[in-house]
Amino acid sequence: MPGSRQIERRLTAISRAGLSMPARQALVDQQIKPGSTTLDYGCGRGGDVRLLRRMDFTATGWDPYYFPDTTPQRADTVLVTYVLNVIEDPAERRETLVRAWELTKSVLVVSTRLVWERGKVSGDRFADGVVTSRKTFQHLFETRELRDLVQEVTGVRCVSAAPGVVYAFRDDTARISLLARRIVPDAAWLASDSTTTAIAAVVDFTERRGRQPRLEEMPAPLSELLGNLQVHELQRLVRRSADPGKTAEGARRTTLNTLLFLAVELFHGRGPFGSLPLSVQLDVRSCFSSYLEACKRADRLLLKLRDDTYVRNAMRASKVGKLTPTSLYVHRRAVEHLPTVLRLYEHCAAIAAGRPESWTVLKLLHQGRAAGWLDYPDFDTDPHPRLHSSYSVEMRGLETTHLSYATSTDRPLLHRKQEFLAPDDPDLPKYRRLTEAEVRVGLYDRPHLIGTELGWEAELVRCNRLLRGHRLVRRSGTAPGGGGTDATTPPPSPSPTGEVSATAVRPGTA
C-alpha cells in the first residue's frame, strides 16, 4: 500500500494498551475464537496481534511499514482495522479490500472511522478526504458507504456489527448463525456433575425453550452423563418433572423469538431451511407445522413493521417503556419485554447500521422508521443520569447521526427513571419513590425548564431541595415549611403534571 503526495500513512498507527473496538466486537460475536486463526491486515504497530496472542489466540499481522517482511497468510478471520480511511486513492482502497478478501477463509472484519468524527480531523481538503498537518490522510466514511463498498467488493451480504464495523462471510450459514445468536441466544445449561443434575438441566432447558433438547444440542459433558439412559426413558423423566405452565410459556416465547429471527433474516436475506442453526431448525419443527408456515407468519410480521398505525398501537400496548408524542424509550434491560414487532424494529436497525458498543436506552420513533441508542453510563447510580452520547439511524435512507455530550456543560438528563424499566425490575420501587417525592415538592411544575442540567439544578434551588443518592432532602438552612414538603412528609393529593421532559423531544435524546 504505497503512499502518494508525501502522505505519511505510518503516522496514523497508534500504540494500544487494550484491544481495538473492532477486535473486541469480533471476540464478542465469536468471530475470533479458540482454534481459529486471525490475520490483522495492515496491523500498524501490532497491538491487537500481541494482545490476542496474550489471550492464547493464534494471530499474525502484516503492515507495509512496521512489518513489511511478514508474508500474510490466509486465515479464518481477517481484520482490516482503520486501514481504508487512511488510503487517499479510492482504487487502492478497493485493491486492499480485494487482497484482504482473498486471504479470508471465513469472515472479513472491516472497520473505519465515520463522518461524525469530522470535528477531530482538521487539515486541507485533498481528494475525498483531508490531509492533516502531520501529512496523514483521513477519509471519513458514511455508515452505508462502508457497507456498500464491502458488499460490492466481496459480492456477499454483509452484517453491520457495530457503527463502522462490517462483517463479510465466505459461508452464508455463518452469517445466519450470527443473526441467530443475536436474536435467540445459545442455551445456557445448568452445571451438572451427576445423572440427577444432568436430568435437572434438561428439565430446565425444556421449561425455558418449550421443547426437549436433542442430544447434539447438549454440551458434551452433559450428554456423557446421560449416556446410560435410553432416549425414551429420558423423555419420560423430563415430561414427568417439567412444569407444564413453564413449558407452555417457554414454547410461546420460543415461537415469538423464531418468528423474530425469520423476519430479521428475510429483511437481511433468507436462506434455505438447511442453512439455519440446528437449534433454530428444531424450534421451527416444534412450534410450526412447517418451515413454509413459519416463513409466511414471519413475512406478515415484517410487513406490519411498515404500518405506522400498527407500530403506534404496539407502542401504546407495550407494558414497558416511556411513550412520548414522537417516540418510545425503553431501558436496555426491558427491551426483551417489548412486543415482537418492536423488537424486530430494533434488530433491523441494528443489522442495517450497527448497534453501538455502549448504550442504555433504546429510542424508537413511531412516525417513520428511525431507531436510536442512547448512552447514560450512570443510569443505575445517578438519580437523573446525564446523556453521554446518542447514535441513531434513519432506516429508509440508512442515514446515521452521532451526537456526543461528553464535553457539554449543560447535558440532557432523565427524569422518572422507573418509566423506562420493566414492571418487575428490582430498582423500580426506589425510582418511583424518588419521582413521587419530586412531584410533591413541585420540581415538575415547570417541565420546559428541567430537561438539562442547569435548568434542573435551578429548579432544585427554587424548591430548596438537593439529592443524596436517590433521596430528596431539604437544603441545609431552610426553614421548616419553606419551599414545599420534605420527601419524608406524608404527601398531599398530587395533581397530575402530565409533563414531558424537554429531553424527550430533542433528537437523539430521551
C-alpha positions, 0 to 999 in steps of 0.5 A: 500500500504505497503512499502518494503526495508525501502522505505519511500513512505510518503516522496514523498507527497508534500504540494500544494498551487494550484491544481495538473496538473492532477486535473486541466486537469480533471476540464478542460475536465469536468471530475470533475464537479458540482454534481459529486463526486471525490475520490483522491486515495492515496491523500498524504497530501490532497491538491487537496481534500481541494482545490476542496472542496474550489471550492464547489466540493464534494471530499474525499481522502484516503492515507495509511499514512496521512489518513489511517482511511478514508474508500474510497468510490466509486465515479464518478471520481477517481484520482490516482495522482503520486501514481504508480511511487512511488510503487517499486513492479510492482504487487502492482502497478497493485493491486492499479490500480485494487482497484482504478478501482473498486471504479470508477463509471465513469472515472479513472484519472491516472497520473505519472511522465515520463522518461524525468524527469530522470535528477531530480531523482538521487539515486541507481538503485533498481528494475525498478526504483531508490531509492533516498537518502531520501529512496523514490522510483521513477519509471519513466514511458514511455508515452505508458507504462502508457497507456498500463498498464491502458488499460490492467488493466481496459480492456477499451480504454483509452484517453491520456489527457495530457503527463502522464495523462490517462483517463479510462471510465466505459461508452464508450459514455463518452469517445466519448463525450470527443473526441467530445468536443475536436474536435467540441466544445459545442455551445456557445449561445448568452445571451438572456433575451427576445423572440427577443434575444432568436430568435437572438441566434438561428439565430446565432447558425444556421449561425455558425453550418449550421443547426437549433438547436433542442430544447434539444440542447438549454440551458434551459433558452433559450428554456423557452423563446421560449416556446410560439412559435410553432416549425414551426413558429420558423423555419420560423423566423430563415430561414427568418433572417439567412444569407444564405452565413453564413449558407452555410459556417457554414454547410461546416465547420460543415461537415469538423469538423464531418468528423474530429471527425469520423476519430479521433474516428475510429483511437481511436475506433468507436462506434455505431451511438447511442453512439455519442453526440446528437449534433454530431448525428444531424450534421451527419443527416444534412450534410450526407445522412447517418451515413454509408456515413459519416463513409466511407468519414471519413475512406478515410480521415484517410487513406490519413493521411498515404500518405506522398505525400498527407500530403506534398501537404496539407502542401504546400496548407495550407494558414497558417503556416511556411513550412520548408524542414522537417516540418510545424509550425503553431501558436496555434491560426491558427491551426483551419485554417489548412486543415482537414487532418492536423488537424486530424494529430494533434488530433491523436497525441494528443489522442495517447500521450497527448497534453501538458498543455502549448504550442504555436506552433504546429510542424508537420513533413511531412516525417513520422508521428511525431507531436510536441508542442512547448512552447514560453510563450512570443510569443505575447510580445517578438519580437523573443520569446525564446523556453521554452520547446518542447514535441513531439511524434513519432506516429508509435512507440508512442515514446515521447521526452521532451526537456526543455530550461528553464535553457539554456543560449543560447535558440532557438528563432523565427524569422518572427513571422507573418509566423506562424499566420493566414492571418487575425490575428490582430498582423500580420501587426506589425510582418511583419513590424518588419521582413521587417525592419530586412531584410533591415538592413541585420540581415538575411544575415547570417541565420546559425548564428541567430537561438539562442540567442547569435548568434542573439544578435551578429548579432544585434551588427554587424548591430548596431541595438537593439529592443524596443518592436517590433521596430528596432532602431539604437544603441545609438552612431552610426553614421548616415549611419553606419551599414545599414538603420534605420527601419524608412528609406524608404527601398531599393529593398530587395533581397530575403534571402530565409533563414531558421532559424537554429531553424527550423531544430533542433528537437523539435524546430521551 
